[in-house]
Amino acid sequence: MIALKDILYKATLNAVVGSTNINVVAINFDSRKIENNHAFVAIRGLVADGHDYIDKAISSGATSVVCEKIPDNLVDGVTYVEVDNTSRALAIMASNFYGNPSENLRLVGVTGTNGKTTVSSLLYQLFKKAGYKVGLLSTVKIMVDEVEYKATHTTPDSLTINRYLSEMNAEGVEFCFMEVSSHGIHQFRTEGLHFEGGIFTNLSHDHLDYHNTFAEYRDVKKKFFDELPSRAFALVNADDKNGLVMLQNTKAKTYTYALKQYADYKTQILENQFGGLLLKVNDSEVWTRLIGNFNAYNVLAIYATAELLGLEKVEVLRLISDLESVSGRFQYIISDEKITAIVDYAHTPDALKNVLETINSIRTKNEELITVVGCGGDRDRTKRPKMGHIASALSTKVIFTSDNPRSEKPEDILNEIEAGVEPQNFKKTLTISDRKQAIKTACQMAQPNDIILIAGKGHETYQEVNGVRSDFDDLKIVKEFLKQLQK
């Protein structure tokens, strides 16, 4: 229990009706979770407006309401607080309610279109191997040192973030690595958090269903770096033209990493094969089990971050060579028939292009590269033809299929993907809307030494159709079908 006035510390208030000297048991922005002596924060969401549920929250026991407009009809005994932006206020309140837990550990945020999960997860893995207590907030999972929780969003809501950070404090966690999505930044979920560092991986086409333009998407990412304090570090990929844009207004200490040009941290790929990468990082060689050019960038970002956080260079190189790939990120198996199946989360044009180019740079060209790919429903439609173009141009055979259709008709999504296929590539393509059948067909088409790429869902273990989630694991399914071929 904590006083409302203490929860509101540092929040900008426009008006207050009632007393802020009341005690609050919990904060909620979901009226269905309100109980006695809770504070209700009315959030304007994409689907619903919390201001429409103020009366319901009060009838359920809310004794304080934070809103952007104080209602006309006030209830005696309830304190009303008006702010400009309730999402921003919620983040500040959440930090205060949980005792500002981000101040008690070394928090590093990772943002960018691709690589956020890999970089944050591998940093967690590296610092665990170095003997530290570590936290992770990622798309794949949430870790409070050794304890794993299921993740529901790339960047959780601010209450959830601070609750987990508070648990990390209780467990003595020293470092936490966190994915920071554009949605999370735009919706102020990271407001009030004390970051010791920020990492920018890259920027490419994604989320234009939410951000109206690419420039808006870029500027939202930039906002994260603009708000880093002077004691923090900002580490950016200098090979991405947007990398230096991120540093334009930051107060943080700035560092760059790159493969192609001068940077504070530079790497050169000496060997690239399905077994891993041999890299020259600055002046030292290191072997990693991670695969592909895009992972060379990820490894470099991890190396730089670990050094900036105070780990010894030799120790970091040793730990990098022991890192394991992240779930659903270029995970591969080789069947007894010598068919290689790769499962990857690539769900943006740039990520798909990176994965396919990586495979093509390793394979001998005497084998087929069969790609199974789709696009999610109710998401950015403009990337669909681009995905179709890239998949058909860089594969020898392609099966277009469903990803998570959600509320859309799979056939409509597939038609938009196919629209990007150039005439000379039509003969390479096949369309099977049933994803399981598409994976089975790819396995049946494959000959010894061929490569199957199953892209788009990666670590996800479900498929969402019309609001219903069913069990679906690409890796598990392809293993079963490849095993059947051996009989």
N, C-alpha and C positions, 0 to 999 in steps of 0.2 A: 504494500500500500504506500502510495506516495502522493504528496499534495499536488493539486492541479497546477498551481503557480510554478512549482519546480519542473513539472513536465513541459510547461510552456516556455521555459527559459531559452532565450535566443530566438524564439519565434516572433515574427513581426505581427502585432495585433492591431486591428482597425477599431474594434469595439468590443466591450465586455458587458454583458447583462447578468448580474448575479455575482457571487463570490468565487474567487479562485483559491480560497483557503480551504476548499473541501478535499477530502482524500479520494483517490482513484485506485480501484483494485486492478483494473486492466484497461487497455485501449483496444478498440475495434473499429474497423471501417465496414464490416459486414453486420447489418442490423440483426441477422439471424443468430449471431453469436453473442449478442448483448445480454448481460445479466446485471444484477444489482450493483450500483456504484461503479459502473463502467463509464468510460468516456467514449462517445461516438463521434467519429470523424467522417463527415459527409464528403465523399469523393465523387467528382464528376468523371465517370468512366465512359468507355466507348459504347457500351450497351445500355447501362443504367446510370442514373444520377442519384447519388446517396442522399441528396436533399429531399427526395421524394419519400425517404424512409425515416426521416427524423422522428415523426410521431410514433412509428412502430418501435424505434429504438428506445424512446422515452417510456413507452408502455411496457417494455421489457426490462426496464430498470436503469437506463442511462440517467446519470445525474449531471452530466455535462455534455455539451454538443459543440463541436468545432465545425464551422461552416463558412461559406463564402458570402452568404446573405442571411442575416438573422430573420427567422420566420415572423410573420405578422402576429400569429397567435402564440403567445409564450405560456409556458407551464410553470406554476409556482414551484420553487425549490430546485429548479434546473438552471445551471449556469450556461449561458450561450456566449461563445467566443467567435468573433468574425475575423477572418484572415483573407488575404488576397488569393492565396492558393493553398487549398487543403492538402494536396499531395505533398507539397514542400513542408507544410506544418507537421504532417504525419511523420515524416522522416526525422525531423528535429525532435518531436515528442517521443518517438520510438527510441532514439539514442538516449535521451534524458531518462526515460522510464527504466531502461536497462542499465543505467549507470555509465553511459558513453563507453561501451566495451571496446570500440575500435581504438581508443586511446591507450589501451593496456596490452596491445600486441602490435606486431609490425605487419600492416595490411598493404598488399600490393594488388592493384586492379589491372586486368588484362582486357583490352578492347581492340576491335577490328572486325572485319567481316569473317575471315577464316583464321583458324589457329588458336582461338581463345581457349577452347577446351583442352587442346593438346598442351599448350604452354602452361596453363594454370595447373593441370593435372600432373604434368611432369615435374613442375617445380615442387608440388606437394610431395611427389615420390622422391625427388632428390633430397629435399630437406629432411624427410623421414629417414632416409638411408644415412644421412649425415648425423643422425642421433637427436634431432630436435622434435618437440611436440608441435604438430602442424595442423592447420585447418584448411579446408577447401570448400568453396562455394562455386559449383560448376553445373553445366547442363546435364552432365552424366550422373553426378551424385554430390551429396554434401558430406564432408568428413569433419568430425570433431575429434581430432587426433585419430584414435583407432576405431571410433564408433561411426558407422555409416548410416546416412539417412537418404531417403529417396528425394530426388530433385524434381520440381514441377515446372520451373521456369529457369531460363538462363540466368537472369538476375531476379531473385525473389523480391516480394514486397518488403518495404522497409522494416515492418514489424518482425517479419521472419528473419531478415538479415541480422537485426540486432539481437533477437532471441538466440540465434545460433552463435553469434559472436560472444554473447554473455556466457553461453555454455562453454565456449572455448576458454574464456577467462577462468571459469571454475576448474577447468581441466589443466590449467597452466600452459595453454598453447602460446608459443612465442611468435610464430609466423602464420599468416593466413593469405592464401592466394585466391582471388575472386574474379570470375568472369563479369565484365561490365558491358551489358548490351546497350544498343542505342535506345531501345524501349525503356530500359532501366534508367538511363541518364535523362531522357525526355520526361519521364514521369516522376523524377526527383527521388527515385528509390535509394540513391546513394548519397543524397543530401545529408550533411552533418557527419559523414564518416571521415575519419582521419586516415588518409592514405599516406604511406611512406614512399610509395612509388606507383607509376603508371607505365604500362607497356602498350605500344601500338603495333599491331602485326601487319595489317594491310587494309585496303578498302576497295571493294568491288561491288557489283550490282547485287543488292538485296534489300528487302523490306520497303520497297517503293510503294507497297500497298498501304503502308503506315506513314512513311515520310513522303511528302509529295514529290520531291525532286532529289537527285543525287547530292546536290549542293546542301540541301537541308540535312540529309543523312550524314554527310561529312561534318557539317557544323555542329551537329549534336554530339558526335564523337569528340570534336575539338573542345567542346564545353568541359568535358572531363579533365582535359589537360589545362585549360584556362583556370580551373579552380584548384589545381594542386598547389599546396603551400610551398614556400621557399625551402623548407627543410627536406622536401621530397625530391625524388629523381623522376625524370621523364625520359623513357627509352623508346626510340622509334625506329622503324624500318626505313632507312634512307633510300632503299631501292624503289619504294612506293612513292610516287610523286606527292602523295598526301602526307607523307611522314613529316616533312619539315613544316607543313601547314599546321600540324598539331602543336608545334613548338612556338608558334609566332607570338602568343601572348602569355605563355606559361611563366610562372615565377619559380618553378622547380629547376633543379640542376639538370641540364640537358645532355643526353648521350644518344649516339646513333649506332645502328648495326646494319651490315650490308654484305652482299655477295659480289655485287657488280661495281661498286665504287668505293671511294675512300670513306671510312667511317671509324668511329672509336673502337668498334668491335667488328672484325672482318673474318670471313671464312672462305675457304676454297674447297670445292669437292674434288677429292683425289680419286675416289672409287665410289660407284653407285650401282648396287646390285640388289637382288631380292633378299640377300642375307643382311644388308645394312649399308651404311655409309662410312667411308673413311674421309675425315675432314681435317683440314688444317685451320685451326682456330687461332687467329693472330699468329703466333710463332710455334704453336704446339699441335701435334697430330692427335686425333682422338677417333676411336671406332665407336659407332653407335648402331644398335639394332633397328633404329628407325630408318625409313626408306624414302627416297625422293628429294628433289630440290626443295619442295615446300617444307620438308622436315629439317633440311639444313638451316633454313631461316629459324624454325622453331628451336632447334638445338642452340643456335647462336644467341637467341633471345634469352634462353634459360641460362646459358653460360654467363652472359653479361649481367643478368639480374642477380644470380648467385654471388658474383664477384662484388656487385654494388651493395649487396646486403652483408658483405664482410667475410664470405667464405674464401678459403685459400685456393688459388688458381689450380694447383696440382690436385687438390682434393676434389674440386669441381669436375675436372677432366676425368678423374677415376670414377666418380659417381655417374657421369653422363654415359660412360661405356656400359654401365650396369642397368640403365633405364629400360623399362618394358613399354611396348606400345600401348596407347590408350584404347579402351573399348570402342569399337566401331570406327576407329581411325586407321585405315590401311591395315586392317587385320586380314591375315591370309592363311589359308590351309592348302596343302598339296595332297591330292588323293593318291591312292596306290596306282592309279592309271596315269599319274604324273600330270593331272589337270590342276592348275592353280586357280583357286577361287579367292577373290579379294572383296571384302565388305568395307565400304567407306561411307561416311556421312555426307559426302559431297552433294550439296543440294542447292548450290549457287553456280552460275556459269563459270566463274573463275575457279572455284574449287574443283569442279568436274574437269575443266581443262587441265589444271595442275596434276590431278591424279592420272588422267589419260596420257598426258605428255610424259609423266614419270614412268608409267608402264612401257610406253613406246621407246623410251630412252634405254630401258633395260632389256627388253625382249629382242630376240634375234631376227624377227620379221618372218621366220619360217613357220610361225604358229599363228593361230587366229586369236584376236582379241574381241571377245563377245561381251558387250555391255548391256546390262539390264538397268533401266532408269525410268523415273517418272517425276512428276512435280506435285507438290501438295495443293489441295483444294483450299479455297478461301484465303489465299495468300497472293503475293505479287504475281500477277498474270503476265507481266511484260517480260519476265525472264524465261517463260516456257519455250518460245521459239528459239531463243538463244541456246537453251539446253539441248533442244533437238538438233540444232545445227552443229554444236560442238561434239555431241555423242556420235552423230553419223559421220562427221568429217574425220574423227580421230580413232574410230573403231573399225574393225573389219566386218563386224556384224553387230546390229543393235536390236534389242527388244524393248519397245516402249511399253510401260505398264503403269499401274496405279502406285502411288506413294501413300499418302493419307488423303483420300478424296474429300473427307469431311462432308460438307453439305452439297458439294458440287457433283454433277454426273461425271464419272470417270471418262466417258466418251468425249465430253466437251474439253476436258483437260488434255486428253491425248490428241485431239484435233489441233489444239493450239501448239502443242509440242511439235507435231508433224509439220506444221506450217513453216518451221525453220529449216527443214531438210532441203538441201539443194538437189535439183533434178538428177545429177550424176550419182547421188548417194541413195536414191529411193530403193534401189535393188538390195541394198545392205540391210534395210529395216523391216521389222516385223512388229505388229501391235497385238499384245495380249493383255487385256485389262486386268485379269486375275493375276495378282503378283506371284502367288505360289506356283501357278501354272507357268508363268513366264520364267521363273527360276528353274523349274523342272525342264522346260524346253531348252534353256541355255545349257543345262547339264547334258541333255541328250544330244545336242548339237556338237558339244565339245569333243575333240579328239585328244589323244595323249600329247602333252606339252602345251596345249591351248590354255588361254587365260580367260577367266570369267570375272568381270567387275560388276558387282551389285551395288549400285550407288543410291544415295538419297536418305536412307533411314539409319544406317550405321548402328549406333548403340541402342536405338529404340527397340523395344520388345513388344510392340503393339501396332495395330493398324486401325485408324479411326475412320469409320464410315457412318455418316448421318448421326453423329453424336455418340456412337457406340464404339468403344475400344475393345478389340479382340486380340488375343495373344498372337504375336507375329514377330519372329526373330529371324532376320535374313541369314545370319551365320548358322544358326541351328538348322534351318530348312535346307540350305545348300549342302551342309554336311550330310544330312539324311539322304538327299538325292544322289550325291556322289558315292555314298556308301552302297546305295542300291545298284549303281552301275557296276560295282565290283563283283556282284553276285552272278 
